[in-house]
Amino acid sequence: MSQASDTFSQSIQDAENLLEHFNSLNTKPPPPEIEVLKRAGLVMAMTAWETYVEDRLQEAVAERLAGLSDTDVGKFMEKKLDEEIKRLHNPGSQKTIELFQDYAGVDLSAAWCWNNHDSKTVRTKLNSLIKLRGDVVHRSRKVTSGPPEPHPVTKAGLEKAVSFLKSLVDATERAFDL
């Protein structure tokens, strides 16, 4: 496993800890102010994914450049990757697959499958989580008249997101062994 994977394992715990806090404070009926813990958990989980992608790409490039005798070529590639990472922000499936192909020489599209998840399902799920993350960061809930709408991040949804991201990191790591 990579250092990026180890960092992800520690970072994803923030999301799991927020979920535990939500569970410990959740009573019948749940106090409305604890809903923020689920949204924060999703943001932390997606941040762990983003950090993993950035770190894993940098590790892969460093490994590829280790034996390179022309340091100018190496510096150029590292500079280009740094520019890509600065623009990355929300590593959706297409951009992530492209970056890993271009900089690491690894095809994730075939590797992103496990159990009942084929590559297309994985890409769709990742993109929907990226979109949900954006929605909860920029708008916690839609303001409407009448009864409040349900919160966009459910307890089960956060649990599934964390599990999915862990599996996604594992699948990405396995791609380097192919």
C-alpha positions as CSV (number, residue, x, y, z in Angstrom):
1,M,0.0,0.0,0.0
2,S,1.1,3.6,-0.7
3,Q,1.6,6.4,1.8
4,A,-1.4,8.1,0.2
5,S,-3.5,5.1,1.1
6,D,-2.3,5.2,4.7
7,T,-3.1,8.9,4.8
8,F,-6.5,8.3,3.4
9,S,-7.2,5.6,6.1
10,Q,-6.4,8.2,8.8
11,S,-8.3,11.0,7.1
12,I,-11.5,9.0,6.5
13,Q,-11.7,8.4,10.2
14,D,-12.8,12.1,10.6
15,A,-15.9,11.2,8.6
16,E,-16.5,8.1,10.7
17,N,-16.0,10.0,13.9
18,L,-18.5,12.6,12.9
19,L,-21.0,9.8,12.2
20,E,-20.3,8.3,15.6
21,H,-21.0,11.7,17.2
22,F,-24.2,11.9,15.2
23,N,-25.2,8.5,16.4
24,S,-24.4,9.3,20.1
25,L,-26.5,12.5,19.9
26,N,-29.3,11.1,17.9
27,T,-32.5,10.7,20.0
28,K,-36.1,10.4,19.1
29,P,-36.9,12.9,17.6
30,P,-33.3,13.9,16.7
31,P,-32.4,17.5,17.5
32,P,-32.2,19.4,14.2
33,E,-28.8,20.9,15.0
34,I,-27.0,17.6,14.8
35,E,-27.8,17.2,11.1
36,V,-24.7,19.3,10.4
37,L,-22.6,16.3,11.6
38,K,-23.7,14.2,8.6
39,R,-23.0,17.0,6.1
40,A,-19.6,17.6,7.7
41,G,-18.9,13.9,7.6
42,L,-19.6,13.8,3.8
43,V,-17.4,16.8,3.3
44,M,-14.6,15.2,5.3
45,A,-15.0,11.9,3.4
46,M,-14.8,13.6,0.0
47,T,-11.8,15.7,1.2
48,A,-10.0,12.4,2.2
49,W,-10.7,11.2,-1.4
50,E,-9.4,14.4,-3.0
51,T,-6.2,14.3,-0.8
52,Y,-5.7,10.6,-1.7
53,V,-5.9,11.3,-5.4
54,E,-3.4,14.2,-5.2
55,D,-1.0,12.3,-2.9
56,R,-1.2,9.1,-4.9
57,L,-0.5,10.9,-8.2
58,Q,2.5,12.7,-6.7
59,E,3.8,9.3,-5.3
60,A,3.4,7.6,-8.6
61,V,5.2,10.4,-10.5
62,A,8.1,10.4,-8.0
63,E,8.5,6.6,-8.5
64,R,8.4,7.0,-12.3
65,L,11.0,9.8,-12.2
66,A,13.3,8.2,-9.7
67,G,15.4,6.5,-12.4
68,L,15.3,9.4,-14.9
69,S,18.7,10.8,-15.7
70,D,17.3,14.1,-17.2
71,T,16.2,16.1,-14.2
72,D,14.8,18.9,-16.4
73,V,12.2,16.5,-17.8
74,G,11.4,15.4,-14.3
75,K,11.0,18.9,-13.0
76,F,8.8,19.7,-16.0
77,M,6.5,16.7,-15.3
78,E,6.3,17.6,-11.6
79,K,5.4,21.2,-12.4
80,K,2.7,20.1,-14.8
81,L,1.2,17.8,-12.2
82,D,1.3,20.5,-9.6
83,E,-0.7,22.8,-12.0
84,E,-3.2,20.0,-12.6
85,I,-3.6,19.4,-8.9
86,K,-4.2,23.1,-8.2
87,R,-7.1,23.0,-10.6
88,L,-8.4,19.6,-9.4
89,H,-10.6,20.5,-6.4
90,N,-13.3,17.8,-7.1
91,P,-11.7,14.7,-8.5
92,G,-14.6,13.2,-10.5
93,S,-14.3,9.9,-12.3
94,Q,-13.2,11.2,-15.8
95,K,-10.6,13.6,-14.5
96,T,-9.2,11.1,-12.1
97,I,-9.0,8.4,-14.7
98,E,-7.2,10.8,-17.1
99,L,-4.7,12.0,-14.5
100,F,-3.8,8.5,-13.4
101,Q,-3.4,7.4,-17.1
102,D,-1.3,10.5,-18.0
103,Y,0.9,10.8,-15.0
104,A,1.0,7.3,-13.5
105,G,0.5,5.2,-16.6
106,V,-2.3,3.3,-14.8
107,D,-5.7,2.6,-16.3
108,L,-8.2,2.9,-13.5
109,S,-11.3,2.4,-15.7
110,A,-10.8,-1.3,-15.8
111,A,-9.6,-1.5,-12.1
112,W,-12.6,0.3,-10.6
113,C,-14.8,-2.7,-10.0
114,W,-15.5,-4.9,-7.1
115,N,-18.3,-7.1,-5.8
116,N,-21.5,-5.7,-7.3
117,H,-19.9,-2.6,-8.7
118,D,-18.8,-2.5,-12.3
119,S,-16.6,0.3,-13.6
120,K,-19.6,2.4,-14.9
121,T,-21.5,2.1,-11.6
122,V,-18.3,3.2,-9.7
123,R,-17.8,6.2,-11.9
124,T,-21.5,7.2,-11.6
125,K,-21.5,6.8,-7.8
126,L,-18.3,8.8,-7.5
127,N,-19.7,11.6,-9.6
128,S,-22.9,11.7,-7.6
129,L,-20.9,11.9,-4.4
130,I,-18.9,14.8,-5.8
131,K,-22.1,16.6,-6.8
132,L,-23.7,16.0,-3.4
133,R,-20.6,17.3,-1.7
134,G,-20.8,20.5,-3.7
135,D,-24.5,20.8,-2.9
136,V,-24.0,20.5,0.9
137,V,-21.0,22.8,0.9
138,H,-22.8,25.6,-1.0
139,R,-26.3,25.0,0.3
140,S,-27.0,23.1,3.4
141,R,-30.7,22.7,2.5
142,K,-33.2,24.3,0.2
143,V,-35.3,27.0,1.9
144,T,-38.9,26.3,1.1
145,S,-42.2,27.3,2.7
146,G,-44.0,24.6,4.5
147,P,-42.5,21.6,6.2
148,P,-38.7,21.3,5.9
149,E,-37.3,19.0,3.2
150,P,-35.3,16.0,4.3
151,H,-31.6,16.6,4.8
152,P,-29.5,15.7,1.7
153,V,-27.1,13.5,3.6
154,T,-28.7,10.6,5.5
155,K,-27.0,8.5,8.1
156,A,-27.2,5.4,5.7
157,G,-26.0,7.6,2.8
158,L,-22.9,8.7,4.7
159,E,-22.2,5.2,5.9
160,K,-22.4,4.0,2.2
161,A,-20.3,6.9,1.0
162,V,-17.5,6.1,3.5
163,S,-17.6,2.4,2.6
164,F,-17.6,3.2,-1.1
165,L,-14.6,5.5,-0.9
166,K,-12.6,2.9,1.1
167,S,-13.4,0.4,-1.6
168,L,-12.5,2.9,-4.3
169,V,-9.1,3.6,-2.7
170,D,-8.5,-0.2,-2.4
171,A,-9.4,-0.7,-6.1
172,T,-7.1,2.2,-7.1
173,E,-4.2,0.7,-5.1
174,R,-4.8,-2.7,-6.8
175,A,-4.5,-1.0,-10.2
176,F,-0.9,-0.3,-9.5
177,D,-0.3,-4.1,-9.1
178,L,-1.6,-4.9,-12.5
